[in-house]
């Protein structure tokens, strides 16, 4: 479709005007500014990146309703962006020839009520803003969501976000009590009017498959006045493989107040390449209790009191966002562009059986051989084992020792380098096959990875394509998501490269098996 005619069509829609509709021809400089403002991966900020015909930046719910109804009438795909952190850019890039972006950054109101321990948070608010607004009103409340301060609430919660209080409180979606959404018919629905099936689906099934999330209502959680953080780094020469092996043994059952992430990275030490493990902790308690806990369960790491930093909860947020605690005030969390945007690729896996020490050594050696890929190991246990796999669409609960994030970052726009780094991530993914979950090999929706399958075309008969990635992300919850999708959006209006498909085009069990 011609961008000019799309722009004119939206301007003719009730409740929309040039104040909230941007076109690459009619108001080009503003269009470019708005488009780039929330691109959080420079892989999708090039001249060859597909661009939307128009961008709509709603300020009111009626703007959202109008945008949905107009896009449906015109017959154009709509992409919904709340923070722009989708790792594959699927909230603002498309494989379809024409599309528009509904950019929700104006929906960032945050209403924290300490008396009821609840908050209503707009889909376009960022996690850092939300954390700051809690901190403003209470030093003993928090929320168990992600560590990257500029991530948008809409995408993070609808995909099942998590953070350093995962083992104590579970996922962010485990604390959602209500939501407001615009459905395919342009209606504004809350939990009561949308019904429990749709409310279940948008708490981990990805909101962009079902409608436009306007806001979530969440329950806050208690946090102690004193928290403790630390970071200890060990190279292969310092027994890193044995330490990571032991970490696997102790984390599922250790005190749920402790979250101890491990980074595995290739590094240079004395001009030679080797592997290094970084153990990064957030403990909901003081350093004396943490040191005693580690002495009992993980003495090999050698944690000492002087390694620990005692902080309040908001300072733990700053620490985990890699800010210097000595020079950074919590107000930095109100800066919507306090992050560094570079080029990147992510993938994910789940480990259900401890990897032997020899396997950890082989992994280190492979990371060093490849040169650019790093790993993030996020431990489970605690609350994650207590919540049923079908309580929300996010299925990866009991039985998983930890989640792996594959991480590759770079700053050079060279396409040859990009191809090399993307290939490294895929080679490492293949290498990990014997160590990770199987049948299906699990993946995390918020670590979006188009390598594991996509829907082609307009997705009208997409079930057989969707089941390939859908069962990795959602396991046994996939079919329920498909049924809900078919009921609330039978024509597959809300779609992206990895959205929940409708039942249309589902083939028999025999041919579905062949598709795998």
C-alpha positions in Angstrom: 0.0 0.0 0.0 1.1 3.5 -0.8 2.2 5.3 2.5 0.4 8.5 1.4 -2.9 6.8 0.9 -2.5 4.9 4.2 -1.8 8.2 6.0 -4.8 9.8 4.4 -7.0 6.9 5.4 -6.0 7.2 9.0 -6.5 10.9 9.1 -10.1 10.3 7.9 -10.7 7.9 10.8 -12.8 9.3 13.7 -10.7 10.5 16.7 -7.4 10.5 14.8 -5.5 13.6 13.5 -2.0 14.6 12.4 -1.2 15.2 16.1 -0.9 11.5 16.6 -0.4 10.1 13.1 3.1 10.3 11.5 4.1 9.6 7.9 7.4 9.4 6.2 6.2 11.9 3.6 3.8 14.3 5.4 5.8 14.9 8.6 9.0 13.1 7.8 11.4 14.5 10.5 8.9 13.8 13.3 8.2 10.4 11.8 11.9 9.5 11.9 12.4 10.8 15.4 9.4 8.8 16.7 10.4 5.7 14.8 14.0 5.7 16.1 13.2 6.8 19.7 12.4 3.2 20.8 14.5 1.1 18.5 16.6 -0.8 21.1 18.6 -3.0 18.7 20.6 -1.3 16.0 20.3 -4.4 13.7 16.8 -2.9 13.0 17.8 0.7 12.5 19.4 0.6 9.1 18.3 2.1 5.7 17.3 -1.4 4.6 15.1 -2.1 7.6 11.4 -2.3 6.6 9.6 0.9 7.7 6.0 1.4 8.7 3.6 3.3 6.4 2.5 5.4 9.4 3.2 5.5 13.1 0.3 6.2 15.5 1.2 7.6 18.9 -2.1 7.4 20.9 -2.6 9.6 23.9 -6.2 8.4 24.8 -7.9 5.1 24.8 -10.2 6.4 22.0 -7.0 6.9 19.9 -6.2 3.2 20.3 -9.7 2.1 19.5 -9.7 4.2 16.4 -6.3 2.9 15.3 -7.4 -0.7 15.6 -10.7 -0.2 13.8 -9.1 1.8 11.0 -6.2 -0.6 10.5 -8.8 -3.4 10.3 -11.0 -1.5 7.8 -8.0 -0.6 5.6 -6.7 -4.2 5.8 -3.2 -3.4 7.0 -1.1 -5.1 9.7 -0.6 -3.3 13.0 2.5 -3.7 15.1 2.3 -2.7 18.8 5.4 -1.2 20.5 5.5 -0.4 24.2 9.3 -0.2 24.9 11.0 -1.4 21.8 13.0 -4.1 23.5 11.8 -7.0 21.4 15.1 -8.7 20.6 14.1 -9.4 17.0 12.3 -6.0 16.5 9.0 -7.6 15.9 7.2 -4.7 17.6 8.3 -2.3 14.9 9.5 -4.3 11.9 7.5 -6.6 9.6 7.9 -9.2 7.0 4.6 -8.0 5.4 4.8 -5.4 2.6 2.7 -2.8 4.4 2.3 -2.2 8.2 1.7 0.5 10.7 3.1 0.9 14.3 0.9 1.7 17.2 3.5 3.2 19.6 2.3 3.2 23.2 4.9 5.4 24.8 2.4 8.0 25.9 0.6 5.4 28.0 3.0 5.6 30.8 1.0 6.7 33.8 1.8 4.8 37.1 -0.5 4.9 40.1 1.0 3.3 43.2 -1.2 2.7 46.2 0.8 1.5 49.2 -2.3 1.1 51.4 -3.6 -1.7 49.1 -0.1 -2.7 47.9 -1.2 -2.4 44.3 -0.3 -0.4 41.2 -1.9 0.4 37.9 0.9 0.7 35.3 0.5 1.9 31.7 1.8 -0.4 28.9 4.2 2.3 27.7 5.8 2.9 31.2 9.3 1.6 31.7 10.3 -0.7 34.5 12.8 1.8 35.9 10.0 4.5 36.1 7.7 1.9 37.8 10.4 1.0 40.4 11.1 4.6 41.1 7.4 5.4 41.7 7.2 2.5 44.2 10.4 3.7 45.9 9.0 7.3 46.2 6.2 5.9 48.4 7.8 3.0 50.2 11.2 1.6 51.0 9.8 -1.8 51.9 7.9 -2.6 48.7 9.1 -3.7 45.3 8.0 -5.6 42.2 9.5 -8.8 40.8 10.3 -7.8 37.2 13.3 -7.3 35.0 16.7 -5.7 35.6 16.9 -3.6 32.4 15.4 -0.2 33.5 14.2 0.9 30.0 12.1 -2.2 29.2 8.4 -1.4 28.5 5.9 -2.8 30.9 3.4 -3.9 28.2 5.8 -6.3 26.4 7.6 -7.4 29.6 4.5 -8.5 31.5 2.6 -9.9 28.6 5.6 -12.1 27.8 6.1 -13.4 31.4 8.9 -11.1 32.6 11.2 -12.0 35.5 13.9 -10.4 37.6 16.2 -11.0 40.6 13.3 -11.9 43.0 12.2 -14.8 40.7 13.0 -17.5 43.3 11.2 -15.6 46.1 8.1 -14.3 44.2 8.0 -16.0 40.8 7.4 -14.0 37.6 6.0 -10.5 37.1 2.8 -12.1 35.6 2.2 -14.1 38.8 1.3 -10.7 40.4 -1.1 -9.3 37.7 -4.6 -8.9 39.1 -6.3 -7.0 36.3 -5.7 -5.4 32.9 -7.2 -3.1 30.3 -7.0 -4.1 26.7 -8.5 -3.0 23.3 -9.8 -6.0 21.4 -10.1 -6.6 17.7 -13.6 -5.0 17.8 -12.3 -1.8 19.3 -13.8 -2.5 22.8 -12.0 -1.5 26.0 -12.1 -4.6 28.2 -11.0 -5.2 31.8 -10.6 -8.6 33.5 -14.3 -8.9 34.2 -15.5 -8.0 30.7 -12.7 -9.9 28.8 -13.2 -13.1 30.8 -10.7 -15.4 32.5 -9.5 -17.1 29.3 -8.3 -13.9 27.7 -7.0 -12.6 31.0 -5.0 -15.9 31.3 -3.6 -15.5 27.8 -2.2 -12.0 28.2 -0.2 -13.0 31.3 2.6 -14.7 29.4 1.2 -15.5 26.0 2.2 -12.2 24.5 -0.3 -9.4 24.5 0.3 -8.5 20.8 -1.5 -11.7 19.6 -4.7 -10.8 21.4 -5.2 -7.1 21.4 -3.6 -3.8 22.6 -2.6 -3.8 26.3 -3.4 -0.4 27.8 -2.4 -1.1 31.4 -1.8 -3.8 34.0 -2.9 -3.8 37.6 -0.3 -5.6 39.8 0.2 -6.6 43.4 3.4 -5.2 45.0 5.6 -7.4 47.1 7.4 -6.8 50.4 11.2 -6.2 50.3 13.5 -5.9 53.3 15.1 -2.6 54.3 18.6 -4.2 53.9 19.4 -6.2 50.7 22.9 -7.5 49.8 24.6 -7.7 46.4 27.9 -9.0 45.3 29.9 -10.0 42.2 32.7 -12.6 42.2 34.6 -13.5 39.0 36.6 -16.7 38.5 38.5 -17.8 35.4 39.0 -21.3 34.2 42.4 -21.4 35.9 40.6 -20.4 39.1 38.3 -23.5 39.0 35.4 -21.8 37.2 34.1 -25.1 35.8 33.9 -26.8 39.2 32.2 -23.7 40.7 29.6 -23.6 38.0 29.0 -27.3 38.4 28.5 -26.9 42.1 26.2 -23.9 41.5 23.9 -26.2 39.6 23.7 -28.5 42.5 22.9 -26.0 45.2 20.6 -23.4 43.6 17.3 -25.3 43.2 17.1 -25.8 47.0 19.0 -22.9 48.5 17.1 -20.1 50.5 14.7 -18.5 48.1 15.9 -15.0 49.3 19.0 -15.6 47.1 19.2 -15.1 43.4 22.7 -15.9 42.1 23.1 -15.4 38.4 26.2 -16.7 36.5 27.7 -15.2 33.4 30.0 -17.3 31.2 32.2 -15.3 28.9 35.3 -15.5 26.8 37.9 -13.1 28.1 41.6 -12.2 27.7 43.9 -12.8 30.7 47.7 -12.1 30.3 47.2 -11.9 26.5 45.6 -15.4 26.2 42.0 -16.2 25.8 40.1 -18.2 28.5 36.7 -18.6 30.0 35.4 -16.7 33.0 32.4 -17.1 35.3 30.9 -14.1 37.1 28.6 -14.9 40.0 26.2 -11.9 40.6 23.9 -12.0 43.6 20.8 -10.2 44.9 19.9 -11.4 48.4 16.8 -10.2 50.3 18.6 -9.8 53.6 21.8 -8.6 55.3 25.4 -9.6 54.5 25.9 -11.6 57.7 23.0 -14.0 56.9 24.2 -14.2 53.3 27.8 -15.1 54.2 26.6 -17.7 56.6 24.3 -19.2 53.9 27.1 -19.3 51.4 29.6 -20.8 53.9 27.1 -23.6 54.5 26.0 -24.2 50.9 28.7 -22.9 48.6 32.0 -22.5 50.6 34.0 -23.1 47.4 33.1 -19.7 46.1 34.9 -18.1 49.1 32.4 -15.3 49.7 33.6 -12.9 52.4 31.8 -10.0 54.1 34.0 -7.5 52.3 32.8 -8.8 48.9 29.2 -7.8 49.9 27.5 -4.4 49.5 24.4 -3.8 51.6 21.8 -1.7 49.8 18.1 -0.8 49.9 15.9 -2.3 47.2 16.1 0.6 44.8 19.9 0.6 45.1 19.8 -3.1 44.2 17.9 -2.1 41.0 20.7 0.4 40.2 23.4 -2.2 40.9 21.8 -4.8 38.6 21.4 -2.1 35.9 25.2 -1.6 36.1 25.1 1.9 37.5 27.8 3.0 39.9 26.1 3.2 43.3 28.6 5.9 44.5 27.7 8.3 41.7 24.2 7.5 40.6 20.9 8.6 42.3 17.6 6.7 41.8 16.3 9.5 39.6 18.3 8.0 36.7 15.5 5.5 36.5 13.2 8.3 35.2 15.4 8.8 32.2 13.7 6.9 29.4 17.0 6.7 27.4 19.5 5.9 30.1 20.5 2.6 28.3 23.1 2.1 25.6 21.7 0.8 22.3 24.0 -1.5 20.3 23.6 -4.4 17.9 22.6 -7.7 19.5 21.2 -11.2 19.2 19.6 -13.4 21.9 18.6 -17.0 22.2 17.4 -19.2 25.1 17.4 -22.7 26.5 16.4 -24.5 29.7 18.6 -27.0 31.6 16.8 -29.8 33.4 19.7 -32.1 34.3 22.9 -30.7 35.7 25.7 -30.5 33.1 28.8 -32.5 34.3 32.0 -30.6 35.1 33.6 -31.9 31.9 30.6 -30.5 30.0 31.0 -27.0 31.6 34.7 -27.1 30.6 33.7 -28.0 27.0 31.2 -25.1 27.0 33.9 -22.7 28.2 36.3 -23.9 25.5 33.6 -23.5 22.8 32.8 -20.0 23.9 36.5 -19.1 23.8 36.8 -20.7 20.3 33.9 -18.8 18.9 35.0 -15.6 20.6 31.9 -13.4 21.0 29.0 -15.4 22.5 28.3 -15.2 26.2 25.9 -17.1 28.5 23.7 -15.9 31.3 22.5 -18.7 33.7 19.4 -17.8 35.7 18.6 -20.1 38.6 15.1 -21.5 39.3 13.8 -23.2 42.4 11.8 -21.6 45.2 8.5 -20.1 44.2 9.1 -21.1 40.6 8.6 -24.7 41.6 5.4 -24.0 43.5 3.4 -22.5 40.7 1.7 -24.9 38.2 3.0 -25.0 34.6 -0.5 -24.1 33.4 -1.2 -21.3 36.0 -0.1 -18.8 33.3 0.9 -19.4 29.6 4.6 -19.4 30.7 5.2 -23.1 31.3 8.8 -23.4 32.4 8.4 -24.1 36.1 9.2 -27.2 38.2 11.8 -29.5 36.5 13.9 -26.7 35.2 17.2 -26.1 37.0 17.9 -22.8 35.2 17.4 -20.8 32.1 20.2 -19.9 29.6 20.3 -16.6 27.7 22.7 -16.6 24.8 24.0 -13.1 24.4 26.0 -11.5 21.6 26.5 -7.7 21.5 28.5 -5.5 19.1 28.8 -1.9 18.0 30.1 -2.1 14.4 27.5 -1.9 11.6 29.6 -4.1 9.3 27.3 -6.7 7.7 30.1 -9.3 7.5 30.7 -9.0 11.2 26.9 -9.3 11.9 26.7 -12.5 9.8 29.6 -13.9 11.7 28.2 -13.0 15.1 24.7 -14.3 14.3 26.4 -17.5 13.0 28.3 -17.9 16.3 25.1 -17.8 18.3 23.6 -20.6 16.1 26.8 -22.7 16.3 26.7 -22.4 20.1 23.0 -23.3 20.1 23.7 -26.5 18.2 26.7 -27.3 20.5 24.3 -27.0 23.5 21.8 -29.6 22.2 22.9 -32.5 24.4 22.8 -30.4 27.6 19.4 -28.8 27.4 15.6 -29.6 27.4 14.2 -31.8 24.6 10.9 -32.7 22.9 10.3 -29.8 22.7 13.4 -27.8 23.3 12.2 -25.0 25.5 12.5 -21.3 24.8 11.5 -18.1 26.5 9.1 -15.8 24.7 10.8 -12.6 25.9 14.1 -13.7 24.6 12.6 -13.6 21.1 14.4 -15.7 18.6 13.2 -16.0 15.0 15.7 -18.8 14.4 13.3 -21.3 16.0 10.4 -20.7 13.6 8.3 -18.0 12.0 4.9 -17.5 10.4 5.2 -16.6 6.7 2.8 -14.4 4.6 -0.3 -13.0 6.3 -0.5 -16.0 8.7 -4.1 -16.9 7.7 -3.4 -20.6 7.7 -0.5 -20.5 10.1 -1.1 -23.2 12.6 1.4 -25.6 11.3 4.1 -23.0 11.2 3.1 -21.6 14.6 3.2 -24.9 16.4 6.9 -25.2 15.7 7.9 -22.2 17.8 4.7 -22.2 19.9 5.4 -25.5 21.6 9.0 -24.3 22.4 7.7 -21.2 24.1 4.5 -22.5 25.6 4.8 -26.3 25.9 1.5 -27.8 26.9 -0.2 -24.4 27.1 0.1 -23.7 23.4 -3.2 -25.4 22.3 -5.2 -23.4 24.9 -3.6 -20.2 23.6 -4.6 -21.2 20.1 -8.2 -21.8 21.1 -8.4 -18.5 22.9 -6.8 -16.7 19.9 -9.3 -18.3 17.6 -12.2 -17.2 19.8 -11.2 -13.6 20.3 -9.4 -12.8 17.0 -10.6 -15.4 14.4 -9.3 -13.5 11.4 -5.8 -13.2 12.9 -5.8 -9.4 12.8 -3.3 -9.1 15.7 -0.3 -10.9 14.3 3.5 -10.9 14.0 6.2 -13.2 13.0 5.8 -15.4 16.1 2.2 -14.6 17.2 -0.3 -17.2 18.4 -1.9 -18.7 15.3 -5.6 -19.5 14.9 -6.9 -23.0 14.4 -7.4 -22.3 10.7 -5.1 -24.4 8.6 -4.5 -27.0 11.3 -3.8 -30.3 9.6 -4.2 -33.8 10.9 -2.0 -35.2 13.6 -0.1 -37.2 11.0 0.9 -34.3 8.8 1.5 -32.1 11.8 4.0 -34.7 12.9 5.7 -34.6 9.5 6.0 -30.8 9.8 8.2 -31.3 12.9 
